[in-house]
């Protein structure tokens, strides 16, 4: 991963606001950034955040996040569609080419996975034409099955590909944390082909923290075969930005400039560095 393709997903330096993250990228020589909607709102909205990114000389790789379509009541599903419309408008204003979709888990009190997946399909279909008209691609990001109940009923690349087969123009975001374990990995990445709208890298570290959400490590600090995944994504024809997206308290507690320095130092290898003896590190922090 050359520095030219490296993108900082803003949540990796979660304590930084938009200006701090953009200026940090500029100092580190990273030319691309992905923003989160809550940080964009804190910056004064999409137009203000766009100016900050532009003034730092950066480009946008994506906006996180849309999705969360399933709801027990029709009013809740309609509200989700409206929120995704706002996400598309924000992305267009920012100049972000992709809105990452974390599709949403089971509605409260429901165990009906097929119904929830149908709500996801219908929700994306309701906004897909608007996204295309704005020049924004919707990128379905399948999440690891442990998040099925509360975050995404779309849990495999195969399911994401099935959705993209139904919904013309919808893309797929390949996130190493969520798909590294999949025995159909190469086949489904190849099937995604030019529908790959984003590639996120991080690592699977152990032990998983309570709740598992903050279990991602910097590339090279865990157990995922990132080289294998990178080769598959390259072979599928994706040549866009490679976002480092890490949710990890130890990384968040590390000064942002130190985190970015590590990313730049390891940019030539998607696996990053290894600790002594070749075993993955468990703490998920910065060497």
VOBA-1610 file (N, C-alpha, C; in pm, whole numbers, padded with zeros to 5 digits, always signed):
BEGIN
Unk+00085-00118+00000Unk+00000+00000+00000Unk+00088+00123+00000Unk+00107+00182-00114Unk+00188+00302-00119Unk+00115+00416-00049Unk+00193+00514-00005Unk+00133+00629+00062Unk+00032+00698-00030Unk+00054+00690-00159Unk-00036+00756-00254Unk-00179+00703-00243Unk-00194+00577-00203Unk-00328+00518-00190Unk-00379+00518-00047Unk-00297+00557+00046Unk-00334+00551+00187Unk-00439+00657+00220Unk-00542+00615+00292Unk-00645+00708+00339Unk-00666+00685+00488Unk-00678+00793+00562Unk-00710+00783+00704Unk-00860+00787+00722Unk-00916+00678+00772Unk-01054+00684+00818Unk-01052+00756+00953Unk-01130+00862+00963Unk-01119+00954+01075Unk-01133+00888+01211Unk-01207+00778+01217Unk-01230+00717+01348Unk-01102+00657+01405Unk-01002+00634+01322Unk-00874+00581+01371Unk-00807+00679+01466Unk-00827+00807+01443Unk-00779+00911+01535Unk-00902+00980+01595Unk-00979+00904+01668Unk-01114+00945+01706Unk-01119+01071+01790Unk-01011+01103+01861Unk-01011+01224+01945Unk-00994+01351+01862Unk-00951+01338+01739Unk-00932+01454+01653Unk-01063+01496+01588Unk-01085+01626+01579Unk-01197+01676+01500Unk-01155+01681+01352Unk-01242+01732+01267Unk-01214+01734+01124Unk-01087+01814+01094Unk-01076+01930+01153Unk-00958+02013+01124Unk-00830+01945+01172Unk-00832+01891+01292Unk-00714+01824+01345Unk-00675+01704+01260Unk-00775+01626+01217Unk-00745+01508+01135Unk-00691+01548+00999Unk-00752+01651+00937Unk-00706+01695+00806Unk-00565+01751+00813Unk-00539+01833+00913Unk-00405+01890+00926Unk-00302+01785+00963Unk-00344+01686+01042Unk-00254+01576+01074Unk-00218+01496+00952Unk-00315+01469+00864Unk-00286+01399+00739Unk-00189+01479+00654Unk-00211+01608+00646Unk-00122+01692+00566Unk+00022+01687+00620Unk+00036+01692+00751Unk+00171+01683+00810Unk+00237+01549+00779Unk+00157+01442+00778Unk+00211+01308+00758Unk+00231+01272+00611Unk+00180+01355+00521Unk+00190+01325+00379Unk+00085+01230+00330Unk-00026+01219+00403Unk-00140+01136+00362Unk-00239+01227+00290Unk-00272+01196+00167Unk-00350+01288+00086Unk-00499+01264+00081Unk-00546+01162+00153Unk-00688+01126+00144Unk-00740+01094+00283Unk-00867+01131+00305Unk-00928+01110+00436Unk-01073+01068+00417Unk-01124+00990+00511Unk-01266+00955+00517Unk-01323+01015+00645Unk-01435+01083+00634Unk-01495+01151+00748Unk-01617+01076+00800Unk-01649+01106+00926Unk-01770+01053+00989Unk-01871+01166+01005Unk-01997+01131+00994Unk-02102+01233+00989Unk-02111+01313+01119Unk-02089+01249+01234Unk-02097+01324+01359Unk-01986+01428+01367Unk-01868+01394+01316Unk-01757+01490+01315Unk-01785+01603+01215Unk-01847+01569+01103Unk-01884+01671+01005Unk-01982+01770+01066Unk-02080+01718+01140Unk-02177+01807+01205Unk-02109+01897+01306Unk-02014+01841+01384Unk-01942+01922+01483Unk-01858+02031+01417Unk-01815+02007+01292Unk-01734+02105+01219Unk-01817+02218+01161Unk-01949+02209+01174Unk-02036+02313+01121Unk-02112+02272+00997Unk-02108+02144+00964Unk-02181+02095+00847Unk-02089+02059+00732Unk-02150+02003+00629Unk-02072+01950+00517Unk-01993+02056+00443Unk-02052+02173+00421Unk-01980+02277+00347Unk-01857+02324+00425Unk-01872+02340+00555Unk-01759+02383+00637Unk-01651+02276+00642Unk-01691+02151+00658Unk-01594+02042+00660Unk-01523+02029+00526Unk-01597+02047+00418Unk-01537+02040+00284Unk-01428+02146+00268Unk-01454+02265+00320Unk-01354+02373+00311Unk-01229+02338+00391Unk-01247+02277+00507Unk-01131+02237+00589Unk-01046+02135+00515Unk-01112+02035+00459Unk-01039+01931+00386Unk-00969+01989+00264Unk-01039+02076+00193Unk-00981+02138+00074Unk-00861+02225+00109Unk-00873+02302+00217Unk-00763+02390+00258Unk-00639+02310+00300Unk-00660+02186+00347Unk-00548+02101+00384Unk-00488+02030+00264Unk-00549+02047+00147Unk-00499+01984+00026Unk-00533+01837+00013Unk-00641+01794+00080Unk-00678+01653+00081Unk-00797+01625-00009Unk-00814+01497-00039Unk-00933+01447-00105Unk-01010+01357-00009Unk-01136+01332-00039Unk-01222+01244+00040Unk-01231+01107-00025Unk-01222+01002+00057Unk-01244+00867+00004Unk-01385+00819+00033Unk-01444+00861+00146Unk-01581+00817+00176Unk-01637+00900+00290Unk-01767+00882+00312Unk-01835+00938+00427Unk-01900+00822+00503Unk-01875+00814+00632Unk-01936+00714+00720Unk-02038+00784+00809Unk-02156+00739+00820Unk-02209+00625+00752Unk-02357+00644+00731Unk-02412+00570+00637Unk-02556+00559+00620Unk-02599+00420+00664Unk-02724+00386+00627Unk-02774+00253+00659Unk-02874+00252+00771Unk-02869+00146+00855Unk-02960+00125+00966Unk-03107+00135+00921Unk-03139+00056+00821Unk-03272+00062+00759Unk-03382-00013+00835Unk-03357-00132+00891Unk-03468-00205+00953Unk-03525-00133+01075Unk-03656-00138+01089Unk-03726-00080+01204Unk-03858-00153+01221Unk-03906-00158+01344Unk-04029-00231+01371Unk-04150-00167+01307Unk-04150-00034+01295Unk-04265+00039+01242Unk-04229+00107+01111Unk-04332+00127+01028Unk-04310+00194+00899Unk-04252+00333+00916Unk-04293+00402+01023Unk-04241+00537+01046Unk-04091+00533+01070Unk-04044+00433+01140Unk-03901+00420+01164Unk-03824+00392+01038Unk-03882+00311+00950Unk-03815+00281+00822Unk-03812+00405+00734Unk-03919+00483+00738Unk-03921+00608+00660Unk-03818+00707+00713Unk-03804+00714+00846Unk-03705+00804+00904Unk-03564+00763+00864Unk-03539+00632+00855Unk-03407+00584+00813Unk-03379+00625+00669Unk-03479+00614+00583Unk-03463+00655+00444Unk-03431+00804+00437Unk-03502+00884+00515Unk-03475+01028+00515Unk-03333+01058+00563Unk-03288+00986+00665Unk-03152+01009+00715Unk-03050+00971+00609Unk-03075+00867+00534Unk-02982+00829+00427Unk-02982+00931+00314Unk-03095+00992+00289Unk-03098+01101+00191Unk-03010+01216+00237Unk-03014+01246+00367Unk-02928+01352+00418Unk-02780+01313+00406Unk-02750+01186+00430Unk-02612+01140+00417Unk-02563+01157+00274Unk-02648+01127+00178Unk-02612+01142+00036Unk-02587+01289+00004Unk-02672+01377+00053Unk-02653+01520+00031Unk-02522+01569+00093Unk-02493+01521+00214Unk-02368+01560+00280Unk-02247+01512+00199Unk-02253+01390+00151Unk-02142+01336+00072Unk-02122+01418-00054Unk-02232+01453-00121Unk-02221+01532-00243Unk-02158+01668-00215Unk-02197+01731-00105Unk-02140+01860-00068Unk-01992+01848-00034Unk-01957+01742+00035Unk-01818+01719+00073Unk-01729+01684-00047Unk-01790+01623-00149Unk-01712+01568-00258Unk-01664+01427-00228Unk-01732+01359-00135Unk-01701+01220-00102Unk-01769+01130-00203Unk-01696+01040-00268Unk-01757+00959-00373Unk-01844+00845-00323Unk-01832+00808-00195Unk-01901+00690-00142Unk-01962+00723-00006Unk-02086+00676+00015Unk-02144+00670+00148Unk-02140+00524+00191Unk-02069+00497+00300Unk-02059+00361+00352Unk-02189+00326+00425Unk-02248+00212+00389Unk-02373+00169+00451Unk-02348+00057+00550Unk-02370+00085+00677Unk-02382-00018+00780Unk-02531-00046+00791Unk-02575-00160+00739Unk-02714-00172+00697Unk-02817-00180+00808Unk-02776-00218+00928Unk-02869-00222+01040Unk-02903-00364+01082Unk-02931-00381+01212Unk-02961-00512+01267Unk-03110-00541+01273Unk-03145-00637+01358Unk-03285-00674+01373Unk-03365-00561+01441Unk-03488-00538+01396Unk-03573-00444+01469Unk-03596-00491+01612Unk-03625-00398+01699Unk-03651-00434+01839Unk-03757-00542+01848Unk-03726-00648+01924Unk-03823-00754+01948Unk-03837-00855+01836Unk-03761-00841+01729Unk-03776-00930+01614Unk-03663-01031+01607Unk-03697-01151+01559Unk-03596-01251+01525Unk-03603-01288+01377Unk-03676-01207+01300Unk-03705-01239+01159Unk-03595-01181+01069Unk-03489-01261+01049Unk-03378-01215+00965Unk-03419-01191+00820Unk-03495-01280+00757Unk-03535-01251+00618Unk-03611-01121+00604Unk-03697-01090+00699Unk-03773-00964+00692Unk-03680-00845+00707Unk-03585-00854+00800Unk-03491-00743+00819Unk-03407-00722+00694Unk-03362-00831+00632Unk-03283-00818+00510Unk-03365-00759+00396Unk-03494-00790+00393Unk-03581-00728+00293Unk-03594-00578+00317Unk-03599-00537+00445Unk-03604-00394+00476Unk-03477-00323+00430Unk-03363-00390+00445Unk-03238-00332+00396Unk-03245-00312+00245Unk-03286-00416+00175Unk-03296-00405+00029Unk-03390-00292-00011Unk-03507-00286+00051Unk-03604-00183+00016Unk-03554-00043+00051Unk-03483-00031+00164Unk-03431+00099+00203Unk-03326+00151+00106Unk-03235+00062+00065Unk-03134+00103-00032Unk-03198+00139-00164Unk-03294+00058-00206Unk-03363+00085-00333Unk-03431+00221-00331Unk-03480+00264-00214Unk-03552+00391-00204Unk-03462+00512-00227Unk-03330+00495-00206Unk-03240+00611-00217Unk-03135+00593-00327Unk-03133+00479-00393Unk-03026+00451-00489Unk-03026+00549-00606Unk-03144+00582-00659Unk-03148+00673-00774Unk-03102+00813-00734Unk-03140+00857-00614Unk-03096+00989-00568Unk-02945+00993-00552Unk-02888+00884-00500Unk-02744+00880-00484Unk-02675+00890-00619Unk-02724+00814-00716Unk-02664+00817-00850Unk-02675+00955-00912Unk-02788+01020-00891Unk-02807+01155-00947Unk-02711+01255-00885Unk-02669+01231-00760Unk-02575+01319-00691Unk-02430+01282-00717Unk-02408+01175-00793Unk-02272+01129-00817Unk-02209+01061-00697Unk-02292+01007-00609Unk-02246+00940-00488Unk-02281+00792-00498Unk-02185+00707-00467Unk-02208+00564-00470Unk-02241+00514-00330Unk-02338+00426-00321Unk-02371+00361-00195Unk-02288+00235-00183Unk-02212+00223-00076Unk-02126+00108-00057Unk-02172+00023+00059Unk-02227-00094+00028Unk-02274-00187+00131Unk-02153-00252+00198Unk-02141-00236+00328Unk-02032-00296+00403Unk-02086-00412+00487Unk-02061-00536+00445Unk-02103-00647+00531Unk-02021-00648+00658Unk-02086-00676+00770Unk-02019-00681+00899Unk-02007-00825+00947Unk-01910-00848+01033Unk-01889-00980+01091Unk-02019-01031+01154Unk-02046-01161+01145Unk-02173-01213+01198Unk-02201-01181+01343Unk-02099-01154+01424Unk-02126-01123+01565Unk-02204-00992+01581Unk-02211-00912+01474Unk-02288-00787+01477Unk-02426-00800+01413Unk-02468-00922+01383Unk-02591-00940+01306Unk-02713-00885+01378Unk-02723-00905+01508Unk-02844-00866+01580Unk-02860-00715+01588Unk-02749-00641+01605Unk-02766-00500+01636Unk-02709-00403+01534Unk-02621-00451+01443Unk-02557-00356+01353Unk-02577-00386+01205Unk-02575-00511+01167Unk-02594-00540+01025Unk-02638-00684+01004Unk-02753-00698+00942Unk-02801-00832+00904Unk-02736-00878+00773Unk-02655-00790+00713Unk-02575-00828+00596Unk-02436-00861+00649Unk-02402-00990+00650Unk-02284-01035+00724Unk-02175-01098+00639Unk-02199-01118+00512Unk-02097-01179+00426Unk-02088-01103+00294Unk-01974-01119+00229Unk-01958-01062+00095Unk-02058-01122-00001Unk-02092-01249+00019Unk-02192-01311-00067Unk-02326-01242-00059Unk-02370-01209+00063Unk-02496-01136+00079Unk-02487-00997+00015Unk-02374-00930+00034Unk-02357-00799-00026Unk-02361-00807-00178Unk-02298-00910-00233Unk-02303-00929-00378Unk-02445-00955-00426Unk-02520-01032-00349Unk-02659-01058-00387Unk-02739-00928-00392Unk-02717-00841-00292Unk-02785-00711-00292Unk-02746-00629-00415Unk-02617-00627-00444Unk-02570-00549-00559Unk-02622-00606-00690Unk-02646-00737-00695Unk-02706-00796-00814Unk-02847-00741-00836Unk-02919-00717-00726Unk-03057-00669-00735Unk-03065-00519-00758Unk-02968-00445-00707Unk-02977-00299-00704Unk-02867-00240-00791Unk-02903-00199-00908Unk-02806-00150-01006Unk-02730-00029-00952Unk-02599-00036-00965Unk-02514+00077-00927Unk-02467+00076-00784Unk-02522-00013-00702Unk-02481-00019-00561Unk-02346-00089-00551Unk-02257-00034-00469Unk-02124-00089-00454Unk-02109-00169-00326Unk-01988-00220-00306Unk-01954-00303-00190Unk-01827-00250-00128Unk-01827-00239+00004Unk-01707-00200+00079Unk-01651-00325+00145Unk-01527-00358+00113Unk-01460-00474+00169Unk-01380-00429+00291Unk-01420-00473+00408Unk-01352-00436+00532Unk-01285-00561+00590Unk-01153-00554+00605Unk-01077-00670+00648Unk-01128-00727+00779Unk-01165-00644+00873Unk-01208-00692+01004Unk-01329-00784+00993Unk-01415-00753+00899Unk-01541-00824+00889Unk-01538-00945+00797Unk-01443-00952+00707Unk-01449-01059+00605Unk-01328-01151+00602Unk-01226-01126+00682Unk-01101-01202+00671Unk-01120-01351+00695Unk-01220-01388+00771Unk-01247-01526+00811Unk-01323-01607+00706Unk-01379-01542+00607Unk-01477-01603+00515Unk-01411-01708+00425Unk-01455-01834+00428Unk-01394-01935+00340Unk-01419-01909+00193Unk-01515-01822+00161Unk-01544-01786+00022Unk-01482-01652-00016Unk-01381-01610+00060Unk-01328-01475+00044Unk-01286-01444-00098Unk-01193-01521-00153Unk-01143-01490-00287Unk-01253-01493-00392Unk-01339-01593-00384Unk-01446-01606-00484Unk-01541-01488-00478Unk-01577-01443-00357Unk-01673-01334-00345Unk-01611-01198-00376Unk-01482-01180-00344Unk-01415-01056-00384Unk-01407-01049-00536Unk-01373-01162-00600Unk-01368-01165-00747Unk-01505-01137-00805Unk-01609-01192-00745Unk-01746-01168-00792Unk-01783-01021-00780Unk-01736-00956-00674Unk-01767-00814-00656Unk-01705-00730-00767Unk-01582-00761-00806Unk-01519-00695-00920Unk-01525-00545-00913Unk-01576-00484-01019Unk-01578-00338-01025Unk-01686-00276-00938Unk-01759-00358-00864Unk-01854-00304-00767Unk-01786-00270-00634Unk-01659-00305-00618Unk-01587-00269-00496Unk-01572-00117-00491Unk-01637-00057-00393Unk-01639+00089-00381Unk-01544+00139-00272Unk-01488+00047-00195Unk-01396+00087-00090Unk-01329-00035-00030Unk-01210-00014+00025Unk-01133-00120+00088Unk-01079-00067+00219Unk-01122-00128+00331Unk-01082-00085+00464Unk-00990-00190+00525Unk-00881-00146+00584Unk-00788-00239+00647Unk-00772-00206+00795Unk-00761-00311+00872Unk-00729-00309+01013Unk-00699-00454+01047Unk-00687-00488+01173Unk-00651-00626+01208Unk-00740-00677+01319Unk-00743-00810+01329Unk-00824-00879+01430Unk-00733-00912+01548Unk-00750-00839+01658Unk-00663-00858+01773Unk-00735-00936+01882Unk-00657-01004+01964Unk-00708-01083+02076Unk-00638-01040+02204Unk-00707-01051+02318Unk-00847-01093+02332Unk-00942-00982+02291Unk-01061-01021+02245Unk-01160-00920+02211Unk-01205-00846+02336Unk-01222-00716+02328Unk-01270-00641+02444Unk-01418-00665+02467Unk-01466-00626+02583Unk-01609-00637+02611Unk-01688-00565+02504Unk-01788-00631+02451Unk-01868-00573+02345Unk-01810-00589+02208Unk-01681-00619+02199Unk-01611-00652+02074Unk-01595-00534+01978Unk-01666-00425+01999Unk-01663-00317+01901Unk-01523-00259+01883Unk-01447-00251+01991Unk-01316-00186+01985Unk-01203-00288+01973Unk-01229-00399+01905Unk-01131-00505+01892Unk-01041-00496+01771Unk-01046-00388+01699Unk-00963-00376+01579Unk-00825-00322+01613Unk-00723-00381+01551Unk-00588-00332+01570Unk-00535-00268+01443Unk-00424-00199+01456Unk-00355-00148+01338Unk-00307-00264+01252Unk-00299-00245+01121Unk-00255-00354+01033Unk-00121-00410+01078Unk-00117-00543+01092Unk+00005-00610+01135Unk+00007-00647+01282Unk-00093-00602+01360Unk-00094-00628+01503Unk-00186-00743+01542Unk-00241-00813+01445Unk-00338-00918+01479Unk-00324-01042+01393Unk-00436-01108+01369Unk-00437-01243+01315Unk-00492-01253+01173Unk-00540-01147+01117Unk-00598-01152+00983Unk-00490-01160+00876Unk-00515-01239+00773Unk-00421-01251+00661Unk-00450-01138+00563Unk-00395-01021+00593Unk-00423-00903+00513Unk-00356-00909+00377Unk-00243-00978+00366Unk-00179-00993+00236Unk-00270-01070+00140Unk-00328-01177+00189Unk-00421-01255+00107Unk-00538-01169+00059Unk-00595-01093+00150Unk-00709-01009+00114Unk-00668-00900+00016Unk-00555-00836+00042Unk-00509-00731-00050Unk-00488-00786-00191Unk-00430-00904-00201Unk-00410-00964-00333Unk-00542-00990-00403Unk-00642-01036-00328Unk-00772-01063-00388Unk-00839-00935-00437Unk-00830-00830-00355Unk-00892-00702-00394Unk-00820-00642-00515Unk-00687-00650-00517Unk-00612-00602-00633Unk-00651-00679-00759Unk-00661-00812-00745Unk-00693-00896-00860Unk-00833-00867-00913Unk-00922-00822-00825Unk-01058-00788-00868Unk-01064-00656-00944Unk-00952-00582-00945Unk-00946-00458-01022Unk-00961-00331-00942Unk-00972-00341-00809Unk-00985-00219-00729Unk-00850-00152-00716Unk-00844-00023-00751Unk-00719+00052-00741Unk-00740+00187-00672Unk-00846+00195-00591Unk-00877+00320-00523Unk-00810+00331-00387Unk-00855+00427-00306Unk-00794+00449-00175Unk-00810+00327-00084Unk-00710+00308+00002Unk-00714+00202+00103Unk-00723+00270+00238Unk-00840+00260+00300Unk-00866+00328+00427Unk-00821+00243+00544Unk-00746+00304+00633Unk-00715+00239+00761Unk-00823+00284+00860Unk-00903+00188+00904Unk-01016+00217+00993Unk-01002+00130+01119Unk-00959+00192+01227Unk-00930+00119+01350Unk-01015+00175+01463Unk-01091+00087+01526Unk-01166+00121+01647Unk-01099+00046+01762Unk-01023+00119+01843Unk-00942+00055+01946Unk-00904+00162+02048Unk-00935+00138+02174Unk-00912+00241+02274Unk-00765+00274+02289Unk-00678+00171+02281Unk-00534+00198+02295Unk-00483+00286+02182Unk-00535+00265+02061Unk-00497+00349+01948Unk-00552+00489+01966Unk-00676+00499+02011Unk-00735+00631+02033Unk-00661+00710+02140Unk-00604+00639+02238Unk-00530+00706+02345Unk-00388+00745+02303Unk-00345+00702+02186Unk-00212+00734+02134Unk-00218+00867+02059Unk-00120+00954+02073Unk-00122+01079+01996Unk-00142+01052+01847Unk-00230+01131+01787Unk-00265+01107+01647Unk-00146+01109+01554Unk-00052+01200+01577Unk+00064+01207+01489Unk+00146+01079+01497Unk+00151+01015+01613Unk+00223+00889+01625Unk+00154+00778+01547Unk+00022+00777+01552Unk-00054+00677+01476Unk-00029+00694+01326Unk-00036+00818+01279Unk-00015+00842+01136Unk+00128+00810+01095Unk+00222+00838+01183Unk+00361+00803+01152Unk+00375+00652+01132Unk+00310+00575+01216Unk+00313+00429+01202Unk+00251+00387+01069Unk+00139+00447+01032Unk+00074+00410+00906Unk+00163+00440+00786Unk+00228+00555+00788Unk+00315+00591+00676Unk+00436+00499+00671Unk+00493+00468+00786Unk+00610+00380+00789Unk+00577+00242+00734Unk+00455+00195+00758Unk+00415+00061+00716Unk+00337+00060+00585Unk+00333+00173+00515Unk+00245+00185+00399Unk+00283+00092+00284Unk+00408+00049+00275Unk+00448-00039+00166Unk+00398-00181+00184Unk+00348-00214+00301Unk+00295-00348+00326Unk+00164-00336+00400Unk+00062-00396+00344Unk-00070-00387+00407Unk-00071-00457+00541Unk+00025-00544+00569Unk+00031-00611+00698Unk+00095-00526+00804Unk+00162-00418+00768Unk+00231-00339+00868Unk+00346-00418+00928Unk+00382-00386+01050Unk+00495-00451+01115Unk+00453-00568+01200Unk+00550-00648+01244Unk+00526-00759+01334Unk+00613-00742+01458Unk+00563-00791+01569Unk+00642-00784+01690Unk+00747-00894+01688Unk+00840-00890+01782Unk+00949-00987+01786Unk+00895-01128+01788Unk+00958-01216+01709Unk+00917-01355+01703Unk+00810-01381+01601Unk+00758-01275+01538Unk+00662-01294+01430Unk+00519-01317+01478Unk+00493-01305+01608Unk+00357-01326+01657Unk+00283-01194+01664Unk+00154-01196+01635Unk+00077-01071+01644Unk+00074-01015+01785Unk+00068-00883+01792Unk+00054-00818+01921Unk-00092-00825+01966Unk-00118-00830+02094Unk-00254-00842+02145Unk-00311-00709+02193Unk-00224-00615+02224Unk-00276-00493+02287Unk-00335-00396+02186Unk-00303-00410+02059Unk-00363-00324+01960Unk-00314-00181+01962Unk-00210-00151+02035Unk-00160-00015+02041Unk-00054+00011+01936Unk+00015+00121+01948Unk+00118+00160+01853Unk+00254+00123+01909Unk+00335+00060+01827Unk+00468+00020+01872Unk+00552+00142+01910
//
